[in-house]
Amino acid sequence: MLSRVGDRIYWMSRFMERAENMARLLGVTSNVVLFSTPETQQQNLLAPLTITGTGKAYFDRHAQASLPALIDFMGLDSENASSIYTCLKCARDNAHAVRWRITSEMWETLNATWIEMRGFKRDEVTGPEATRFFDWVKERSHLFRGVTYGTIMRGEAFNFSRLGTFIERADATARILDVKYHILLPRVEDVGGALDYYQWAALLRSVSSFETYRTIYRDRIYPINVAELLILDRRMPRSLAACLDQIEQSLSRVEGQNDHSAKRLAAELQARLVHGDIEEIFSGGLHEYLTEFLADVAELGRRIQRAYLGAL
Amino acid sequence: MYDEMHQGDGRTRAHYEGLAQWMASIAPDLLDEKRREADLLFHRVGITFAVYGDDEGTERLIPFDTIPRIIPESEWQHLCRGLIQRVTALNRFLHDIYHAQDILRAGVIPAEHVLTHDAYQVAMVGVDVPNEVYCHISGIDIVRDGSGQYFVLEDNLRTPSGVSYMLENRRMMMRLFPELFERYNVRPVEHYPQLLLEALHASGPRGVRDPVVVVLTPGEFNSAYFEHAFLAQQMGVELVEACDLFVKDAQVYMHTTSGHQRVDVIYRRIDDAYLDPLAFRQDSTLGVPGLLACYRAGNVAITNAIGTGVADDKSTYPYVPDMIRFYLSEEPILHNVPTWQLRKPADLRYALDHLPELVVKEVQGSGGYGMLIGPAASRAELDNFRKRIQAAPSNYIAQPTLALSTCPTFVESGIAPRHLDLRPFVLCGKECKLVPGGLTRVALTEGSLVVNSSQGGGTKDTWVVGS
């Protein structure tokens, strides 16, 4: 496959996954701020900005943090490179460039998504009906992944699409966990206690793992269990371990004798998660652990880019 | 005025009878409904083209008309013979002017016209191309005059486009009106990509058994990008941009996720001038440095060949009938539209005296840009054009304003006759072939003779029907 084509397919899937994660984050944010104390409300509102590093851009455009303004900025703002609007546009534009190498169903899904996106009115998205918009984004992302899985030949296009999806998801899960954990649990000594049930449930729901938590732990929500689930549990499809399983598998299927450094790093990261221990992670500091993980994933992304997809 | 569907006395022509009966039998708003459905489908699939210099959304649909244009098999056979004859002669001409130049020495075409022509590529002199074929894909524009006779209006031998619309229009018609295809024995066009791939394979460098074919596009912002992508996909070959290709040891390679792969045949949709910044325009970012050297060495095939523009230029067009006589010793089956070459003083004088009756075209122009339609022009436009002609007469040709044939077309006010043309595509690998059909373009504005999509023209499905 042409390197440029691999690059477009990889980014097409990354942007679609990014749109979904943003919708999840905004969904949970709009939910938790209703039940927050004044000080955590501010933190919760700022979380999506912190996670995407867009705080400054936001305050250049909006005087204060409010839910409608946040949703406007992260959902609809065409100037914001991390907004759902921009992600869906980028996903569609990347697909457009390679529409002849993906299936027509994939292209039509992304093109139709983009056409519908442009049809949303601001009030529909930022007002009380916002949840519908977030659900729509998630559904479109599910649809795209399903269509991809169900129609594309198992080959390089499939491999690079999967790589894009799971690199992005690993990055997003780690960021959400890092920021939310900090808000919900500012003091490390609280780690064993059961805290604000509603907030933790919302965090779990944002990564579709509330029911999974219940099934696995059959217990109250303990922060350490949440972290274990989202980092180490390979059965949980949005966990870091599950993402690395997929990344390692997809990379091992990429053909050719190009630079092996990406494959090596992926195998290494996967092994670390397979053999990871949650107590150990906490003893070194969760934030420190996640920071290092994010750096490793970024490095993996750079190596994939260099080895197969051409310079960025 | 010749109408494709109705005779002068208003009766329906025999080959339109089935369609007329069907149209009389359906609900009155069905056609409109289906047209809207087609628009939706085209949008969803993203069958669009980009319009240069248009600020609001660079992608637009080409309006699709649901009433087909029907050509009886006997007429098609005549067209087909004429087109193959013409393209064969044009290929002979191109080989000749880059080799022995017999036609110039015989004085059939002035040597200075060819040798000083902007599109004449000195780099091609003495280069032997596979099968001596230069034009692997030719789009020949055909019109009918008031009597219904077919004429060649223009040869497109560089990077003719539109074939994807021919294929998509057919697909759309079969989807919208399957019952019509039961009434008519419509000859299929769907195998065009297969014939194209065969022609490209047959054009590979000598000694390469299973050549790697690619389609070279300027990129996704090109107006015909949809078509480039479509053809690559239909043929199952890579669609490359210049940045995907590089030259090493006089061979062309592409960057892939598993290393470098050799390329043997490049179906390019980029003009000569941009192909190789080392050989042509140095500022080109669309080209591959060193490509020309590989081509001259016979290590890669480029289709269409470099330097075909000299043969399809409007100032060369008047000589094509003589080329047919010179190379094939045959009389042209399809005639040219009479043309005044304004570089000739007598022709210039005639044209200036009769400007309000004539169509004047820039010899280098295409896409309906830079032309004057005398009968439709205002006094100011005529005066303005007159000055431009006088400033550089050799840049222009003039032709009588043909009463292009019309066909019933769905427009705002209902069904009304609109002018149209026809672009069949001739493929040449080892021999020349066509699929029975072509792209019918239709001017949607009442009375308009400009069918180009860049000027708001639409398209129709084109049916060649057996009796």
Interface residues (C-beta under 8 A of the other chain):
Chain A: M1 L2 S3 R4 V5 G6 H96 A97 R99 W100 R101 S104 W107 E108 N111 A112 I115 E156 F160 V254 E255 G256 Q257 N258 Y308 L309 G310
Chain B: H43 R44 V45 G46 E220 A229 F230 A232 Q233 E238 L239 V240 E241 C243 D244 M254 H255 T256 T257 S258 G259
